[in-house]
Amino acid sequence: MLIEKGNGMTGTVYDNDALQQKAKDHLWMHFSRQSTMETSGVPIITRGKGHHVYDVQGREYFDGLAGLFVVNAGHGRARLAEVAAKQAEQLAFFPIWSYAHPSAIELADRLAGYAPGDLNRVFFSTGGGEAVETAFKLAKYYWKLQGRPTKHKVISRSVAYHGTPQGALAITGIPGMKEMFEPVTPGGFRVPNTNFYRAAEMGAPADDLEAFGLWAANRIEEMILFEGPETVAAVFLEPVQNSGGCFPPPPGYFKRVREICDQYDVLLVSDEVICAFGRLGHMFACDAYGYEPDMITCAKAMTSGYSPIGATIVSEKIYAPFAEGNTSFYHGYTFGGHPVSAAVALENLDIFEEEGLNERVRENSPLFRAELEKLLDLPIVGDVRGDGYFFGIELVKDKETRETFDDDESERLLRGFLSKALFDAGLYCRADDRGDPVIQLAPPLTIGPAEFAEIEQKLRGVLTEASNRL
């Protein structure tokens, strides 16, 4: 039951016990152990404002993950809600299957204007996994149209996450997320990622970052040659790899990757579902590292989460076979380019420009890094890495040897202590062990130095206690 407050305060009073019971009875949470809901309930978030969210009992938490790398413009933007309501009243829904509507047209034009080079064609979806799925299918179809049907394989990096649809799952490089769904779509192959902290363990240059980057890029060439260039359609790479804990590209890495793709006629897909729209201080993160892909996949922060949308932006080269004749791309989504979502995206991008959010990230990123690097004095903190407003803190068992935690230790550390302790300390972020154990931070782009210090202090308290438990 929902009861409006009668004391002049904004918001709604919720019956926590009733909601918890309904959640136990009916809600299947994503990427979650349902058993935890039976034993300890589920945190229920009811409201957001700026860089804070509030739970059903009114407790305040610093949103250190922007929801899920999404709410880049911050919570509680009334103008975005108003635009959504206005668009819904005017045209709540119409498909872009052989038809169009103004907000989708305007947003496609806007995105093409931001995208580098001749990436001018925008195919809308409703989320990041769908955008990646679209790029995978389009890459295979493109090469068939070129009379090269054997080019159907795709290359991505170890531990990289690219989504959960069957095609995107084939690109995802996390075995533990795939084994229960096998056989997955065939054709996905893995190369090393750019985790310089673990370079020595890969047999890579460990004392020269640029040499390591070239080594990592050349493993892509090695895989293309091993599988045969006539069989490889595309390489999928995030500008900063999310899973595993924010691996930025070493200097020269993407320049070399672009050269390799051009040499062997392989498409380069920049998966920017997380990294686009300000996370690294640019509308599109490929601009941060000076490379031009053949496709960009994006979603999440395009609307700052106020309505779902995704997009695959492609070059004129890839679009050319579809521009004339009877060729069609038989692929689409009912809610792709949804009028409300597209209208919200346009308003959200206006906020980015009016408030200079990209410039803010570029200016403040070194300060954010410096604040987090203070945590390196703790014995449990092995590495701090990332870029923009996107950082990972790798946790280690032994700082001198860089020894990581085994599976049981990681389970006790992350799920048995850290996740709850961080939340109890008022910080919502991610404690993740899809690679080595890390804490990830990707807060709204509206925060600055004072909030960086607040995050560091909250982390310090919890990580100090975690260190004492070792």
C-alpha positions in Angstrom: 0.0 0.0 0.0 1.2 3.5 -0.8 0.3 6.4 1.5 1.1 10.0 0.5 2.9 11.9 3.2 0.7 14.4 5.0 3.5 16.4 6.7 4.4 18.6 3.7 7.4 16.5 2.7 7.7 15.4 -0.9 7.6 11.8 -1.8 5.7 8.7 -0.8 5.6 6.5 2.3 5.9 2.8 1.4 5.0 -0.3 3.4 8.4 -1.9 3.5 7.2 -5.2 4.9 4.5 -5.5 2.2 7.0 -4.7 -0.5 9.6 -7.2 0.8 7.0 -9.9 0.8 5.8 -9.1 -2.7 9.4 -9.1 -3.9 10.0 -12.5 -2.3 6.8 -13.9 -3.9 7.1 -12.5 -7.4 10.2 -10.4 -8.3 13.1 -12.1 -10.2 16.0 -9.8 -9.9 18.7 -9.6 -12.6 22.2 -11.0 -12.0 21.2 -11.8 -8.5 21.0 -14.7 -6.1 17.3 -15.0 -5.3 18.1 -16.9 -2.1 19.5 -13.7 -0.5 16.0 -12.1 -0.7 14.6 -14.9 1.4 17.3 -14.5 4.1 17.9 -10.8 4.2 15.4 -9.1 2.0 16.3 -6.7 -0.8 17.4 -3.0 -0.7 14.5 -1.0 -2.1 15.3 2.3 -3.6 12.4 4.7 -3.9 13.9 8.1 -4.8 16.9 9.9 -6.3 18.1 13.5 -6.2 21.4 14.7 -7.7 24.1 12.1 -6.8 22.1 10.6 -4.0 19.4 7.8 -3.8 17.1 7.0 -0.9 15.8 3.7 0.3 12.3 2.7 1.4 13.2 3.7 5.0 14.5 7.1 4.0 18.2 6.4 4.3 20.5 8.3 2.0 23.2 6.8 -0.2 25.8 8.3 -2.5 25.2 6.8 -5.9 28.8 6.0 -6.9 27.7 3.9 -9.9 25.2 6.3 -11.6 22.6 3.5 -11.2 24.4 1.2 -13.5 26.8 3.5 -15.4 23.6 5.3 -16.6 22.4 8.4 -14.7 25.2 10.7 -15.9 23.2 13.9 -15.6 22.1 13.0 -12.1 18.8 12.0 -10.5 15.7 14.1 -10.2 15.9 16.1 -13.4 12.4 17.5 -13.6 12.9 18.8 -17.2 13.6 15.3 -18.4 10.4 14.0 -16.8 8.4 16.9 -18.3 9.7 16.2 -21.8 8.8 12.6 -21.4 5.3 13.5 -20.3 4.8 16.0 -23.1 6.0 13.5 -25.8 3.8 10.8 -24.4 0.8 13.0 -24.6 1.6 14.0 -28.2 2.7 10.6 -29.5 3.3 7.9 -27.0 4.3 5.2 -29.5 4.9 4.6 -33.2 7.3 2.1 -34.8 10.2 3.0 -37.1 9.5 -0.1 -39.2 9.0 1.7 -42.6 7.7 4.8 -40.8 9.4 7.5 -38.8 8.6 10.2 -36.2 10.3 13.5 -35.5 12.1 12.7 -32.3 13.8 9.6 -33.8 14.8 11.6 -36.8 16.2 14.5 -34.8 18.1 12.2 -32.4 19.6 10.2 -35.3 20.8 13.5 -36.8 22.2 14.6 -33.4 24.1 11.4 -32.8 25.5 11.4 -36.3 26.7 15.0 -35.7 28.6 13.8 -32.6 30.1 10.7 -34.1 33.5 10.8 -35.8 34.2 10.6 -39.5 31.4 9.2 -41.7 29.6 7.3 -39.0 26.3 8.8 -40.1 23.7 6.1 -40.0 21.8 5.3 -36.7 20.0 2.1 -36.0 18.0 2.3 -32.8 17.3 -0.4 -30.2 16.2 -0.3 -26.6 19.5 -1.1 -24.8 23.1 -1.9 -25.0 22.9 -5.7 -25.5 20.5 -5.1 -28.4 22.9 -2.5 -29.9 25.8 -5.1 -29.7 23.5 -7.8 -31.2 22.7 -5.4 -34.0 26.3 -4.8 -34.7 27.2 -8.5 -34.7 24.4 -9.3 -37.2 25.1 -6.4 -39.4 28.9 -7.2 -39.6 28.1 -10.8 -40.8 25.4 -9.5 -43.2 27.7 -6.8 -44.6 30.4 -9.3 -45.5 27.9 -11.6 -47.2 26.8 -8.6 -49.3 30.4 -8.1 -50.3 30.5 -11.6 -51.6 32.6 -12.8 -48.6 30.3 -15.0 -46.6 33.0 -16.9 -44.7 33.8 -13.7 -42.7 31.5 -14.4 -39.7 33.8 -14.7 -36.7 34.3 -11.9 -34.1 37.1 -11.2 -31.7 36.8 -9.6 -28.3 38.9 -9.5 -25.1 39.3 -11.7 -22.1 36.8 -11.0 -19.3 35.0 -8.3 -21.4 31.3 -8.0 -21.1 29.2 -7.2 -24.2 25.7 -8.2 -23.3 23.4 -11.2 -22.7 21.5 -11.8 -25.9 22.8 -15.0 -27.6 24.9 -13.1 -30.2 26.3 -10.6 -27.7 26.9 -13.4 -25.3 29.2 -15.1 -27.9 31.2 -11.8 -27.9 31.3 -11.6 -24.1 34.6 -13.0 -22.7 33.4 -14.2 -19.3 33.2 -18.1 -19.3 31.2 -18.2 -16.0 28.4 -16.2 -17.6 28.2 -18.4 -20.7 28.6 -22.0 -19.7 25.1 -22.5 -18.4 23.7 -21.3 -21.8 25.9 -23.3 -24.1 26.0 -23.9 -26.9 26.0 -20.2 -27.5 26.1 -18.6 -31.0 29.4 -19.8 -32.6 32.2 -17.5 -33.8 33.4 -15.7 -30.7 37.2 -15.7 -30.1 39.2 -14.1 -27.2 42.4 -12.1 -27.0 44.2 -10.6 -23.9 42.8 -7.4 -22.4 44.8 -4.4 -21.4 45.3 -5.1 -17.7 48.8 -3.7 -17.3 48.8 -4.5 -13.6 48.7 -8.2 -14.6 51.0 -7.8 -17.6 53.8 -10.1 -16.2 51.3 -12.9 -15.7 50.3 -12.7 -19.4 53.9 -12.9 -20.5 53.7 -9.3 -21.7 56.0 -6.3 -21.2 55.5 -5.3 -17.6 57.7 -2.3 -17.3 56.8 -0.3 -20.4 53.1 0.7 -20.8 53.4 1.6 -24.5 55.2 -1.7 -25.3 52.5 -3.6 -23.4 49.8 -1.8 -25.5 51.4 -2.8 -28.7 51.8 -6.4 -27.4 48.1 -6.5 -26.6 47.1 -5.1 -29.9 49.3 -7.5 -31.8 47.5 -10.4 -30.2 44.5 -9.4 -32.2 46.5 -9.7 -35.4 47.8 -13.0 -34.2 44.2 -14.3 -33.7 43.1 -13.0 -37.1 46.0 -14.8 -38.8 45.4 -18.0 -36.7 41.7 -18.1 -37.7 42.3 -16.8 -41.2 41.4 -13.2 -42.2 38.9 -14.6 -44.7 36.8 -15.8 -41.7 37.0 -12.8 -39.3 34.2 -10.2 -39.6 34.8 -7.8 -36.7 36.7 -6.9 -33.6 34.6 -5.7 -30.6 36.4 -3.5 -28.1 35.3 -1.1 -25.3 37.4 2.1 -25.1 37.9 1.3 -21.4 37.0 -2.3 -20.6 34.5 -2.5 -17.8 34.5 -6.1 -16.6 37.6 -7.0 -14.7 37.9 -3.5 -13.4 38.3 -0.5 -15.8 41.2 -1.4 -18.1 42.2 1.8 -20.1 44.0 1.4 -23.4 47.7 2.0 -23.3 49.1 4.7 -25.6 49.2 3.6 -29.2 46.9 0.6 -28.6 43.9 1.7 -30.7 46.1 3.2 -33.4 47.6 -0.2 -33.9 44.3 -2.0 -33.7 42.9 0.2 -36.4 45.9 -0.5 -38.6 45.4 -4.3 -38.1 41.7 -4.1 -38.9 42.4 -2.1 -42.1 45.2 -4.5 -43.1 43.0 -7.6 -42.9 39.6 -6.2 -43.9 38.1 -6.6 -40.4 35.5 -4.2 -39.0 36.2 -2.4 -35.7 33.3 -2.0 -33.4 33.7 0.5 -30.5 31.3 -0.8 -27.8 30.5 2.4 -25.9 27.4 1.3 -24.0 29.2 2.5 -20.8 31.8 4.8 -22.1 29.8 7.1 -24.4 28.0 10.3 -23.3 30.5 11.8 -20.9 31.8 8.9 -18.9 35.3 9.6 -20.4 34.7 13.3 -21.1 33.5 13.0 -24.7 30.1 12.3 -26.3 31.8 9.3 -27.9 34.8 7.8 -26.1 36.7 6.8 -29.3 37.4 10.6 -29.6 39.2 10.4 -26.3 41.7 7.9 -27.8 41.9 9.2 -31.4 40.5 6.3 -33.3 37.6 6.0 -35.8 35.7 2.7 -35.7 33.4 1.3 -38.3 30.5 1.1 -35.8 29.7 2.5 -32.4 27.3 0.8 -30.0 25.8 3.0 -27.3 22.9 3.1 -24.8 22.7 3.8 -21.0 23.6 7.5 -20.5 22.0 8.6 -23.8 18.9 9.5 -21.7 20.7 9.4 -18.3 18.4 6.5 -17.7 15.2 8.5 -17.7 13.9 6.2 -20.5 15.5 3.2 -22.2 17.2 3.5 -25.6 20.2 2.1 -27.5 21.8 2.7 -30.9 24.2 1.2 -33.3 25.9 4.0 -35.4 27.5 2.8 -38.6 29.8 4.2 -41.3 28.7 5.0 -44.8 30.8 2.1 -46.0 28.7 -0.4 -44.1 25.4 1.4 -45.0 26.2 1.6 -48.7 24.8 -1.9 -49.7 21.5 -1.0 -48.1 21.1 2.5 -49.7 19.9 1.2 -53.1 17.9 -1.6 -54.6 15.9 -4.2 -52.7 18.4 -5.0 -49.9 16.9 -4.7 -46.4 18.3 -5.4 -42.9 15.7 -7.8 -41.5 16.3 -6.9 -37.9 14.6 -4.5 -35.5 12.8 -4.0 -32.2 9.3 -2.9 -31.4 10.4 -0.2 -29.1 13.6 0.8 -30.9 13.7 4.6 -31.3 10.7 5.0 -29.0 9.3 8.5 -29.3 9.4 9.2 -25.6 13.0 7.8 -25.2 14.2 9.8 -28.2 12.7 13.0 -26.9 14.3 12.5 -23.5 17.6 11.7 -25.1 17.6 15.0 -27.0 16.8 17.0 -23.8 19.5 15.1 -21.9 22.1 15.9 -24.6 21.0 19.6 -24.3 21.8 19.4 -20.5 25.2 18.0 -21.4 26.0 20.9 -23.6 24.4 23.6 -21.5 26.3 22.5 -18.3 29.5 21.5 -20.0 29.5 18.0 -18.5 32.1 16.6 -20.8 34.4 19.4 -20.1 33.8 19.0 -16.4 34.8 15.3 -16.6 38.0 16.1 -18.5 39.0 18.9 -16.0 38.2 16.9 -12.9 39.3 13.4 -13.8 42.9 13.9 -12.6 41.5 15.1 -9.2 39.3 12.1 -8.9 42.1 9.7 -9.7 44.4 11.5 -7.2 41.8 11.1 -4.5 41.3 7.4 -5.1 45.1 6.8 -5.3 45.3 7.9 -1.7 43.8 4.5 -0.9 47.0 2.8 -2.2 48.4 3.2 1.3 46.0 0.4 2.4 47.4 -3.2 2.3 44.4 -4.5 0.5 44.5 -2.0 -2.4 46.8 -3.2 -5.2 45.8 -0.9 -8.1 43.8 2.1 -9.0 43.0 2.5 -12.7 40.6 3.9 -15.2 39.8 7.2 -16.9 37.3 10.1 -16.9 34.7 9.4 -14.2 35.2 5.6 -14.5 37.7 3.9 -12.1 38.4 0.5 -10.7 40.2 -0.4 -7.4 41.7 -3.9 -7.5 41.9 -5.6 -4.2 44.8 -8.0 -3.4 45.7 -10.5 -0.7 49.4 -9.7 -0.8 50.5 -6.3 -2.1 54.1 -7.2 -2.6 53.5 -10.3 -4.7 50.1 -9.0 -6.2 48.6 -12.3 -5.1 44.8 -12.3 -5.6 42.1 -14.0 -3.6 40.9 -17.5 -4.4 37.3 -18.1 -5.2 36.3 -18.9 -1.6 38.2 -15.9 -0.2 36.7 -13.6 -2.9 33.2 -14.9 -2.0 33.7 -14.1 1.7 35.3 -10.7 0.9 32.9 -9.3 -1.7 29.6 -10.9 -0.9 30.2 -11.8 2.7 31.5 -8.3 3.7 32.2 -5.6 1.2 28.9 -5.2 -0.7 26.9 -4.8 2.5 29.5 -2.8 4.3 29.8 -0.3 1.5 26.1 0.1 1.3 25.8 0.4 5.1 28.4 3.2 4.9 26.2 5.1 2.5 28.0 4.3 -0.8 26.4 2.4 -3.6 29.0 1.1 -6.0 30.1 -2.2 -7.5 32.1 -4.9 -5.8 32.9 -7.3 -8.6 34.9 -10.5 -9.2 34.3 -11.4 -12.8 38.0 -11.1 -13.0 40.2 -10.3 -10.0 38.2 -8.6 -7.1 37.6 -4.9 -7.7 35.5 -2.1 -6.6 34.2 0.0 -9.4 33.1 3.7 -9.4 31.2 5.5 -12.1 29.3 8.4 -10.4 27.1 11.0 -12.0 29.1 13.5 -14.0 27.8 16.4 -12.0 30.0 15.8 -8.9 33.4 17.4 -8.2 36.3 17.5 -5.8 34.2 17.7 -2.6 32.4 14.5 -3.6 35.6 12.8 -4.6 36.9 13.3 -1.1 33.6 12.0 0.3 33.8 8.8 -1.8 37.5 8.3 -0.7 36.5 8.6 3.0 33.7 6.1 2.7 35.9 3.7 0.9 38.7 4.1 3.3 36.6 3.2 6.3 35.3 0.0 4.8 38.5 -1.1 3.1 40.4 -0.5 6.4 38.1 -2.9 8.1 38.4 -5.3 5.2 42.2 -5.1 5.5 42.0 -5.9 9.2 40.0 -9.0 8.4 42.8 -10.5 6.2 
